[in-house]
Amino acid sequence: MNVLILGSGGREHALAWKFSQSPLLNQLFIAPGNAGTSSLGTNIPLSVNDFEGIKSTVLKKEIDLVVVGPEEPLVNGIYDFFKLDALIRHIPVVGPSKLGAQLEGSKDFAKAFMKRNGIPTAASRTFTSAEIQAGKAFLSALRPPYVLKADGLAAGKGVIICNSLVEAEAELDDMLINSRFGKASEKVVIEEFLNGIELSVFVITDGNTWKLLPEAKDYKRIGNGDTGPNTGGMGAVSPVPFADEAFMQKVVDRVINPTINGLKIEGIDYKGFVFFGLIKVNGDPFVIEYNVRLGDPETETIIPRIKTDLLEVLTSLNNGTLRNHTIETDNRHALTVMLVSAGYPGDYPKGLEITSLNKVADSLVFHAGTTSDQSGEGVVTSGGRVIAITSLGASITEARDLSYKAAAKVDYLGKTYRTDIGLDVVN
């Protein structure tokens, strides 16, 4: 079969790497892809939001399956675009409908969905600029820290945690009055702060049944010890030691089953991945957020642990046979370290030469923000998060040692990375 992956990051490289191992694969295309995906398939210079261009491509390349990596095209309705077009409606798209994608596209929608379906989450209220005084009154009724979330997509930067009421009120003004996050903060969700430890849980669903994928814990902040501003993710580990069998059963009973059942009850068309951003509070799971696709860099951590042919599983979503599949998982530990550009998550340079990639032998190298240089022979930086290095080991410590040895080998000007990934969960 011919497969098209939409996206250009480490997640998409990891998916391309996995699909390339499937005997079902004939040709693989990635749009737009990066320097890493080009070694596994054919990159197509196409925006993930260029739906007409994507339509032309899938017809020209005789694509049998479209796998959507990032959230934006899903929120913009690419699934519906295919379903409503007679020429391409027969081509399965891995991802939810536009309505289903609102679980990630609107924090307010997600909160209302959880409330309707009895899914545990932090208490919250949503406010617009016309309700700013009511928002401040709600803040004053909460205990610090205060959590403010832009309702819409904000490139992973729309969550603000404030330690004082004065700071929280100022942030609320900035988001609602000054449009800090543009359209994304036309509404702001204010919620109570939950004190616990976070993890990411993933399932794949055809809208009726679901299968659990390996869980992961990611590291959002730029600096060691979880300091500094939030990023798209600086690394991840899998499995998560504190996600024991008893806790995961609670996740299944209180979060996953009610979510999938809620989708069915509400008639939401959903065939793809569900990402549950969870926090463990006194032994119980609460949902912080939904994502409607695989996370990044968690994908680079969990994909190497999946032994099952993932492409075969994805083909089952459209014909209702997901229940017949079993997801086999490698018992080894995986740890990913993200190499980023100097200045990230703020301004950073691009076009810097990356060297010594060929010196990494015992780890997987997933390109995140890279492209080929003008000669087509070399690789240069093109994003804030540049390279994800993943290693498998009998323990977190073994996987960690391998990843950091590899991280030391890869080089480019201003290379930056956290040195404490996984230390907090070493057992």
PLY file of the C-alpha trace (Angstrom):
ply
format ascii 1.0
element vertex 427
property float x
property float y
property float z
element edge 426
property int vertex1
property int vertex2
end_header
0.00 0.00 0.00
0.99 3.62 -0.56
0.97 5.79 2.57
1.09 9.57 3.07
2.22 10.99 6.41
1.42 14.65 7.04
3.94 16.58 9.14
7.60 17.49 9.44
8.78 16.67 12.95
10.22 13.92 15.08
6.80 12.32 15.46
6.49 11.95 11.71
10.04 10.59 11.36
9.28 7.99 14.05
6.08 6.96 12.26
7.93 6.77 8.93
10.60 4.61 10.58
7.93 2.26 11.95
5.91 2.05 8.73
9.04 1.31 6.70
9.34 -1.99 8.60
5.89 -3.17 7.51
5.56 -5.75 4.71
2.32 -3.98 3.78
4.16 -0.83 2.69
4.78 -0.19 -0.98
5.60 3.51 -1.23
5.89 6.06 1.59
5.40 9.80 1.15
5.85 12.50 3.78
4.53 16.05 3.41
6.54 18.11 3.96
8.88 15.80 5.91
12.46 16.57 6.95
16.02 15.45 6.30
15.43 12.26 8.28
12.21 11.18 6.58
13.83 11.61 3.17
15.88 8.46 3.81
12.72 6.41 4.39
10.39 7.73 1.70
9.72 10.64 -0.62
9.30 14.12 0.85
6.69 16.32 -0.82
6.96 20.10 -0.29
3.38 20.60 0.77
1.75 22.40 3.71
-0.25 20.20 6.06
-3.11 22.71 5.69
-3.11 22.75 1.89
-6.08 20.42 1.57
-6.45 20.86 -2.19
-2.75 20.13 -2.65
-3.09 17.06 -0.46
-6.08 15.90 -2.52
-4.08 16.28 -5.73
-1.18 14.36 -4.20
-3.22 11.41 -2.93
-4.84 11.01 -6.35
-1.58 11.35 -8.26
0.38 9.02 -5.97
-2.52 6.55 -5.55
-2.41 6.86 -1.77
-4.21 4.17 0.22
-3.89 5.68 3.72
-3.31 9.19 5.10
-1.80 9.48 8.59
-2.06 12.96 10.10
0.77 13.86 12.47
0.06 17.37 13.83
-3.14 18.72 15.33
-3.76 21.76 13.15
-5.04 20.02 9.98
-7.27 17.84 12.15
-8.77 20.86 13.90
-9.16 22.48 10.47
-11.21 19.49 9.30
-9.05 17.41 6.97
-10.99 14.25 7.89
-14.27 15.90 6.88
-12.65 17.33 3.73
-11.89 13.79 2.56
-15.29 12.40 3.58
-17.18 15.12 1.68
-15.23 14.76 -1.57
-16.44 12.02 -3.90
-13.00 11.58 -5.46
-11.14 10.86 -2.21
-13.75 9.76 0.34
-12.63 6.14 -0.11
-9.14 6.99 1.23
-8.96 6.45 5.01
-7.61 9.30 7.14
-6.14 8.43 10.54
-7.53 11.15 12.75
-10.86 12.38 14.11
-13.56 14.45 12.46
-13.46 18.23 12.90
-15.91 17.91 15.78
-13.81 15.21 17.45
-10.69 17.34 17.00
-12.32 19.99 19.20
-11.19 17.85 22.14
-7.80 19.43 21.47
-8.86 22.49 19.49
-10.99 23.92 22.31
-10.19 23.54 25.99
-13.74 24.69 26.75
-15.21 21.95 24.52
-13.00 19.35 26.16
-13.97 20.44 29.67
-17.67 20.33 28.79
-17.22 16.87 27.22
-15.52 15.58 30.37
-18.24 17.03 32.58
-21.00 15.43 30.48
-19.29 12.04 30.57
-18.15 11.99 34.19
-14.43 12.08 33.44
-12.27 13.34 36.34
-10.62 16.71 35.69
-9.86 19.93 37.55
-12.77 22.22 38.36
-12.90 25.12 35.91
-14.85 27.93 34.26
-14.49 29.64 30.89
-14.50 33.40 30.34
-14.53 35.87 27.43
-13.37 39.50 27.36
-16.92 40.57 28.23
-16.72 38.47 31.38
-13.30 39.55 32.60
-14.52 40.86 35.97
-16.31 37.56 36.59
-13.06 35.82 35.66
-11.15 37.82 38.24
-13.79 37.06 40.85
-13.42 33.35 40.06
-9.64 33.64 40.40
-10.01 35.25 43.83
-12.10 32.27 44.97
-9.29 29.83 44.09
-6.13 29.03 45.97
-2.75 29.62 44.29
-1.17 28.55 42.01
-3.63 29.70 39.33
-3.97 27.95 35.97
-5.05 29.90 32.87
-5.45 28.18 29.50
-6.06 29.72 26.10
-9.11 27.96 24.71
-7.68 27.34 21.23
-4.45 26.04 19.74
-1.44 28.07 20.87
1.52 25.94 19.74
1.86 24.38 23.18
2.38 27.77 24.85
-1.18 28.61 25.86
-1.04 27.38 29.47
0.03 29.90 32.12
0.59 29.00 35.77
0.74 31.97 38.17
1.77 31.93 41.80
0.03 35.16 42.84
-3.45 36.58 42.29
-2.02 39.85 40.98
0.00 37.97 38.36
-2.98 35.84 37.39
-5.22 38.89 36.93
-2.58 40.54 34.76
-2.24 37.41 32.64
-6.01 37.22 32.23
-6.00 40.83 30.96
-3.14 40.05 28.60
-4.89 37.00 27.17
-8.41 38.39 26.84
-7.85 42.11 26.30
-4.46 42.17 24.58
-5.03 38.93 22.61
-1.73 37.46 23.79
-2.40 34.24 21.90
-4.49 35.79 19.14
-7.73 34.01 18.33
-6.72 31.13 20.61
-7.28 33.30 23.71
-10.64 34.81 22.75
-11.82 32.52 25.53
-9.78 31.55 28.57
-10.32 28.52 30.80
-9.43 29.11 34.45
-9.05 25.94 36.47
-7.93 24.79 39.87
-4.33 23.67 40.21
-3.83 19.96 40.71
-0.70 18.90 42.57
0.68 15.60 41.35
2.89 13.95 38.76
2.06 13.95 35.05
2.11 11.26 32.39
0.84 10.69 28.87
-1.41 7.76 27.97
-2.27 6.85 24.37
-4.92 4.72 22.75
-5.87 4.00 19.17
-9.60 3.76 18.44
-11.98 3.10 15.57
-14.73 4.86 17.47
-16.10 1.65 18.95
-13.20 -0.28 20.42
-9.75 0.84 21.50
-6.26 -0.51 22.07
-3.77 0.76 24.62
-0.32 1.89 23.47
2.74 2.31 25.73
2.53 5.23 28.14
5.21 7.89 28.57
6.31 10.77 30.77
7.56 13.85 28.98
9.55 16.86 30.15
8.09 20.19 29.08
10.36 22.88 30.50
13.59 24.00 28.90
15.85 23.68 31.95
17.05 20.97 34.31
14.81 20.42 37.30
11.78 21.55 35.28
12.82 25.19 35.25
12.33 27.92 32.69
9.59 28.32 30.07
7.52 25.52 28.59
8.65 23.99 25.29
7.20 21.44 22.92
9.01 18.81 24.98
12.65 18.19 25.90
12.54 14.42 26.29
10.49 11.47 27.49
10.66 8.06 29.14
8.60 4.89 28.73
7.36 2.87 30.56
6.45 5.11 33.49
7.36 3.44 36.81
4.58 5.09 38.83
1.91 4.00 36.32
1.49 0.60 37.94
-1.23 -1.93 37.16
-3.64 -0.61 39.80
-3.30 2.98 38.59
-3.67 2.02 34.93
-6.85 0.11 35.73
-8.24 3.34 37.18
-7.22 5.11 33.96
-9.09 2.51 31.92
-12.22 2.58 34.09
-12.44 6.30 34.83
-10.86 7.93 31.76
-10.46 5.77 28.64
-13.76 3.86 28.67
-15.87 6.95 29.50
-14.09 8.91 26.75
-14.65 6.33 24.02
-18.21 5.74 25.20
-18.78 9.50 25.21
-17.64 9.74 21.61
-20.10 7.00 20.66
-23.01 8.45 22.65
-22.48 11.91 21.16
-22.11 10.59 17.62
-18.59 11.94 17.16
-16.74 10.28 14.29
-13.31 9.35 15.61
-10.81 6.99 13.98
-7.30 7.62 15.21
-5.15 8.29 18.24
-6.32 9.74 21.56
-3.70 11.30 23.82
-4.68 11.62 27.48
-2.57 14.18 29.32
-3.00 12.90 32.88
-1.92 13.85 36.36
-1.74 11.36 39.21
-3.10 12.95 42.40
-3.09 10.84 45.57
-3.16 7.70 43.44
-6.02 8.80 41.20
-5.95 9.94 37.54
-7.27 13.32 36.39
-7.31 14.57 32.80
-5.32 17.74 32.22
-5.92 17.77 28.47
-6.77 15.73 25.41
-4.70 15.66 22.25
-6.21 14.14 19.12
-2.93 12.79 17.76
0.27 11.26 19.10
2.38 13.55 21.27
5.87 14.76 20.50
8.45 13.77 21.80
6.49 10.89 23.35
6.01 9.34 19.91
9.77 9.00 19.49
9.79 7.14 22.83
6.78 4.83 22.53
6.98 3.87 18.84
10.28 1.95 19.28
8.57 -0.06 22.06
5.69 -1.20 19.81
6.50 -4.62 18.35
3.23 -4.98 16.43
2.96 -3.87 12.79
1.42 -0.44 13.43
0.56 0.08 9.78
-1.54 -3.09 9.83
-3.34 -1.85 12.94
-4.08 1.53 11.34
-5.60 -0.11 8.28
-8.12 -1.79 10.57
-9.64 1.49 11.74
-11.70 1.94 8.60
-13.04 -1.59 8.35
-13.98 -2.12 11.98
-11.51 -4.89 12.75
-9.39 -3.15 15.40
-10.78 -5.53 18.04
-8.96 -8.39 16.33
-5.52 -6.84 16.86
-3.16 -7.11 19.80
-0.55 -4.45 20.56
2.65 -6.21 21.60
5.10 -4.11 23.58
8.85 -4.41 24.06
9.58 -4.81 27.78
12.69 -2.68 27.54
12.81 0.93 28.69
13.03 3.78 26.19
14.42 7.24 26.85
14.46 10.19 24.46
16.63 13.29 24.70
15.72 16.28 22.55
18.53 18.41 21.13
17.33 21.97 20.58
18.61 25.24 19.14
20.18 27.95 21.29
17.49 30.45 22.25
14.59 27.97 22.01
11.71 28.31 22.90
12.34 31.95 22.02
14.09 33.15 18.89
16.72 30.82 17.45
18.93 30.61 14.35
18.31 28.26 11.44
20.49 26.75 8.75
23.27 25.56 11.06
25.23 22.53 9.87
24.64 19.31 11.83
27.59 16.93 11.98
28.46 13.47 13.30
24.97 11.98 12.85
26.66 8.92 11.34
28.63 8.38 14.55
25.51 7.33 16.47
25.35 3.54 16.41
23.47 2.30 19.49
20.56 4.77 19.48
17.80 5.88 17.14
18.08 9.36 15.66
14.77 11.00 14.79
14.95 14.33 12.97
12.60 17.01 14.30
13.68 20.38 12.89
16.06 19.59 10.05
16.33 19.97 6.31
18.90 19.13 3.66
21.44 21.81 2.79
21.67 23.38 -0.66
23.95 20.64 -1.94
21.51 17.97 -0.82
24.38 16.13 0.86
24.40 17.71 4.32
21.83 18.37 7.04
21.07 21.74 8.65
18.80 22.95 11.43
15.36 24.30 10.53
13.53 24.40 13.86
13.78 24.92 17.59
13.70 21.23 18.40
16.29 19.70 16.11
17.04 16.04 16.87
15.40 13.44 19.12
17.69 10.66 20.29
16.02 7.51 21.60
17.63 4.48 23.19
16.30 1.18 24.49
17.76 -0.52 27.54
17.05 -3.10 30.21
16.56 -0.21 32.65
15.92 3.52 32.52
19.54 4.03 33.54
20.88 1.91 30.68
18.66 3.63 28.12
19.60 6.99 29.61
23.33 6.34 29.35
23.02 5.34 25.70
20.97 8.40 24.77
23.34 10.83 26.45
26.39 9.22 24.85
24.72 9.72 21.49
23.67 13.27 22.35
27.29 14.15 23.01
28.31 12.96 19.53
25.83 14.88 17.39
26.97 18.46 16.95
25.84 21.85 15.68
26.43 25.43 16.82
24.47 26.19 19.98
23.36 22.61 20.66
21.32 22.59 23.87
19.67 19.79 25.83
18.56 18.88 29.32
20.86 16.54 31.20
18.31 15.24 33.72
15.78 13.39 31.56
14.58 10.32 33.46
16.47 11.02 36.69
13.26 11.67 38.61
11.87 8.22 37.83
15.00 6.08 38.08
14.18 3.17 40.36
0 1
1 2
2 3
3 4
4 5
5 6
6 7
7 8
8 9
9 10
10 11
11 12
12 13
13 14
14 15
15 16
16 17
17 18
18 19
19 20
20 21
21 22
22 23
23 24
24 25
25 26
26 27
27 28
28 29
29 30
30 31
31 32
32 33
33 34
34 35
35 36
36 37
37 38
38 39
39 40
40 41
41 42
42 43
43 44
44 45
45 46
46 47
47 48
48 49
49 50
50 51
51 52
52 53
53 54
54 55
55 56
56 57
57 58
58 59
59 60
60 61
61 62
62 63
63 64
64 65
65 66
66 67
67 68
68 69
69 70
70 71
71 72
72 73
73 74
74 75
75 76
76 77
77 78
78 79
79 80
80 81
81 82
82 83
83 84
84 85
85 86
86 87
87 88
88 89
89 90
90 91
91 92
92 93
93 94
94 95
95 96
96 97
97 98
98 99
99 100
100 101
101 102
102 103
103 104
104 105
105 106
106 107
107 108
108 109
109 110
110 111
111 112
112 113
113 114
114 115
115 116
116 117
117 118
118 119
119 120
120 121
121 122
122 123
123 124
124 125
125 126
126 127
127 128
128 129
129 130
130 131
131 132
132 133
133 134
134 135
135 136
136 137
137 138
138 139
139 140
140 141
141 142
142 143
143 144
144 145
145 146
146 147
147 148
148 149
149 150
150 151
151 152
152 153
153 154
154 155
155 156
156 157
157 158
158 159
159 160
160 161
161 162
162 163
163 164
164 165
165 166
166 167
167 168
168 169
169 170
170 171
171 172
172 173
173 174
174 175
175 176
176 177
177 178
178 179
179 180
180 181
181 182
182 183
183 184
184 185
185 186
186 187
187 188
188 189
189 190
190 191
191 192
192 193
193 194
194 195
195 196
196 197
197 198
198 199
199 200
200 201
201 202
202 203
203 204
204 205
205 206
206 207
207 208
208 209
209 210
210 211
211 212
212 213
213 214
214 215
215 216
216 217
217 218
218 219
219 220
220 221
221 222
222 223
223 224
224 225
225 226
226 227
227 228
228 229
229 230
230 231
231 232
232 233
233 234
234 235
235 236
236 237
237 238
238 239
239 240
240 241
241 242
242 243
243 244
244 245
245 246
246 247
247 248
248 249
249 250
250 251
251 252
252 253
253 254
254 255
255 256
256 257
257 258
258 259
259 260
260 261
261 262
262 263
263 264
264 265
265 266
266 267
267 268
268 269
269 270
270 271
271 272
272 273
273 274
274 275
275 276
276 277
277 278
278 279
279 280
280 281
281 282
282 283
283 284
284 285
285 286
286 287
287 288
288 289
289 290
290 291
291 292
292 293
293 294
294 295
295 296
296 297
297 298
298 299
299 300
300 301
301 302
302 303
303 304
304 305
305 306
306 307
307 308
308 309
309 310
310 311
311 312
312 313
313 314
314 315
315 316
316 317
317 318
318 319
319 320
320 321
321 322
322 323
323 324
324 325
325 326
326 327
327 328
328 329
329 330
330 331
331 332
332 333
333 334
334 335
335 336
336 337
337 338
338 339
339 340
340 341
341 342
342 343
343 344
344 345
345 346
346 347
347 348
348 349
349 350
350 351
351 352
352 353
353 354
354 355
355 356
356 357
357 358
358 359
359 360
360 361
361 362
362 363
363 364
364 365
365 366
366 367
367 368
368 369
369 370
370 371
371 372
372 373
373 374
374 375
375 376
376 377
377 378
378 379
379 380
380 381
381 382
382 383
383 384
384 385
385 386
386 387
387 388
388 389
389 390
390 391
391 392
392 393
393 394
394 395
395 396
396 397
397 398
398 399
399 400
400 401
401 402
402 403
403 404
404 405
405 406
406 407
407 408
408 409
409 410
410 411
411 412
412 413
413 414
414 415
415 416
416 417
417 418
418 419
419 420
420 421
421 422
422 423
423 424
424 425
425 426
